Amino acid sequence: MVKLKGFDNVELKKEKIMNVGSIARINQVIDLLRELEPTEEINQCLELLEEVKKIEGW
């Protein structure tokens, strides 16, 4: 289990179910969020998605 920084009650466990398609969808969401005007919420979401990618080894 990996605890996400800044989130006290969220833990992620590396699963084999994450695949190239899942990462591609995460990358699409990241690209869409980066096109929006940056807010604190959007920046937190981007950090969280990048953290998930790191946990999964991408």
Sequence and secondary structure as in RCSB ss.txt:
>XXXX:A:sequence
MVKLKGFDNVELKKEKIMNVGSIARINQVIDLLRELEPTEEINQCLELLEEVKKIEGW
>XXXX:A:secstr
 EE TT TT EE   TT  HHHHHHHHHHHHHHHHS   HHHHHHHHHHHHHHHHTT 
